[in-house]
Every structure is written in C-alpha cells, then in structure tokens.
C-alpha cells in the first residue's frame, strides 16, 4: 500500500514538474540568465491569489467542492512565485560575486605573467 502511494506521488510530481506553468517558469528563472527575472515574477502571484479569492467566493456561495483543489494548487503556486523573488536575488548576488572574483583572478594572473615576461 505504501509502495503504491509512493509510486503515485512520484508520477504526480513528475507530471506537475513538467506541465504546470509555474514550475516551468521557476525552472527558467533558476538558470543564470533567468535570475534577473525573479523579482518581476513575484507579480505573477497576484493572478494566482485572485483565482484563490474567486474560487473561495464561489465555494462559499454553494459552488462545487472540487474547487478546493484549484484553491490549493493556486495558493501553492502563488507562494512559489512570492518566494522566488528573494531566492533569485540571493542567487544572482552569489553568481555576480563569483564572476567578479574570477575576473579579478584573471586580471591578476595576466598582470603577473606580463611582469614576469617583462611586457607591460
């Protein structure tokens, strides 16, 4: 029974990872080129929370109960969008710091080589 639940959760996670728009966007933001889009991506949490509000209003007025699943998915996706902003900013600062260190090391190495060979 536990094995069946684990297999089902693995397949659901795989499906969500590949086909949910928020997960695709987060994968693109986590690349080096996409890190700069983390803060603007936080604005995408607004439509997710608007859908949450809309669905909870419908549920409160006697709508179908399956909308609770939509609410849960939208809350989760909205929180992911809010979270990616600060996380991508931290990763961007780390990447730029390491790139700056590598650039300085190359400059120092090239300067040391030119001093040893007598060429400036």
C-alpha positions as CSV (number, residue, x, y, z in Angstrom):
1,X,0.0,0.0,0.0
2,X,2.8,2.4,0.9
3,X,4.7,1.5,-2.2
4,X,1.6,2.2,-4.3
5,X,1.2,5.7,-2.7
6,X,4.9,6.4,-3.3
7,X,4.7,5.5,-6.9
8,X,1.6,7.6,-7.4
9,X,3.2,10.6,-5.7
10,X,6.3,10.2,-7.9
11,X,4.2,10.2,-11.1
12,X,2.1,13.2,-9.9
13,X,5.2,15.1,-9.0
14,X,6.7,14.3,-12.4
15,X,3.6,15.5,-14.2
16,X,3.4,18.7,-12.2
17,X,7.1,19.4,-12.7
18,X,6.8,19.1,-16.5
19,X,3.4,20.6,-17.3
20,X,2.5,23.1,-14.7
21,X,3.2,26.7,-15.9
22,X,4.5,27.9,-12.6
23,X,7.1,25.0,-12.4
24,X,8.2,25.6,-16.0
25,X,8.7,29.3,-15.2
26,X,10.6,28.6,-12.0
27,X,12.9,26.3,-13.8
28,X,13.6,29.1,-16.3
29,X,14.2,31.6,-13.6
30,X,16.7,29.3,-11.8
31,X,19.1,29.5,-14.7
32,X,21.9,32.1,-14.7
33,X,20.2,34.1,-17.5
34,X,16.8,33.9,-15.7
35,X,17.9,35.1,-12.3
36,X,17.2,38.7,-13.1
37,X,13.5,37.9,-13.7
38,X,12.9,36.6,-10.1
39,X,11.6,39.9,-8.7
40,X,9.2,40.7,-11.6
41,X,8.0,37.1,-11.4
42,X,6.7,37.9,-7.9
43,X,4.0,39.9,-9.6
44,X,2.6,36.7,-11.0
45,X,1.4,35.8,-7.5
46,X,-1.3,38.4,-7.9
47,X,-3.4,36.4,-10.5
48,X,-2.9,33.2,-8.5
49,X,-4.3,34.8,-5.4
50,X,-7.1,36.4,-7.4
51,X,-8.1,33.0,-8.6
52,X,-8.0,31.8,-5.0
53,X,-10.3,34.6,-3.9
54,X,-12.7,34.0,-6.8
55,X,-12.9,30.2,-6.1
56,X,-13.3,30.6,-2.4
57,X,-16.2,33.0,-3.0
58,X,-17.8,30.5,-5.4
59,X,-17.4,27.7,-2.8
60,X,-18.8,29.9,-0.1
61,X,-21.9,30.6,-2.2
62,X,-22.6,26.9,-2.6
63,X,-20.3,26.1,-5.5
64,X,-18.8,22.7,-6.2
65,X,-16.4,21.3,-3.6
66,X,-13.8,20.2,-6.2
67,X,-12.8,23.9,-6.5
68,X,-10.9,23.4,-3.2
69,X,-8.3,21.5,-5.3
70,X,-8.0,24.6,-7.6
71,X,-7.6,26.8,-4.5
72,X,-4.9,24.6,-3.1
73,X,-2.9,24.5,-6.3
74,X,-3.2,28.3,-6.8
75,X,-2.2,29.0,-3.2
76,X,0.8,26.8,-3.6
77,X,1.8,28.3,-7.0
78,X,1.3,31.9,-5.6
79,X,3.5,31.2,-2.7
80,X,6.2,29.8,-5.0
81,X,6.0,33.0,-7.1
82,X,6.4,35.1,-4.0
83,X,9.3,33.0,-2.7
84,X,11.3,33.0,-6.0
85,X,11.9,36.8,-5.8
86,X,14.2,36.9,-2.8
87,X,15.7,33.5,-3.6
88,X,16.7,34.5,-7.1
89,X,18.1,37.8,-5.8
90,X,20.4,35.9,-3.4
91,X,21.4,33.5,-6.2
92,X,22.1,36.4,-8.5
93,X,24.3,38.2,-6.0
94,X,26.2,35.0,-5.4
95,X,26.7,34.5,-9.2
96,X,27.8,38.0,-9.7
97,X,30.2,37.8,-6.8
98,X,31.8,34.6,-8.1
99,X,32.1,36.1,-11.6
100,X,33.7,39.2,-10.2
101,X,36.2,37.1,-8.2
102,X,37.0,35.1,-11.3
103,X,37.5,38.2,-13.4
104,X,39.9,39.7,-10.8
105,X,41.8,36.5,-10.6
106,X,42.3,36.5,-14.3
107,X,43.4,40.1,-14.3
108,X,45.9,39.4,-11.5
109,X,47.2,36.3,-13.3
110,X,47.6,38.1,-16.6
111,X,49.3,41.0,-14.8
112,X,51.7,38.6,-13.0
113,X,52.5,36.9,-16.3
114,X,53.2,40.2,-18.0
115,X,55.5,41.3,-15.2
116,X,57.5,38.0,-15.3
117,X,58.0,38.2,-19.1
118,X,58.8,41.9,-18.8
119,X,56.0,43.0,-21.1
120,X,53.5,45.6,-19.7
